[in-house]
């Protein structure tokens, strides 16, 4: 019997759904601030690497923003 065998699957699913809803609300309310932080971090990383990895940094930020857009369960496209 493993450690996780003690937990009720329905209870775990309920807690996970609640956490996802809270995360979706947070991303919906603060998505613009999160996106701005991603842009700021990308600019800092680009500056530190001297633009050497600009395309990879830009690609990573775009994927992160797409992920945030999926998390908030709305198709409102983050900036």
Protein Blocks (a to p, Z undefined) as FASTA:
>chain_A
ZZklmpcfklmmmmmmmmmmmmmmmmmmmmmmmmmmmmmmmmmmmmmnnommmmmmmmmm
mmmmmmmmmmnopaehpZZ
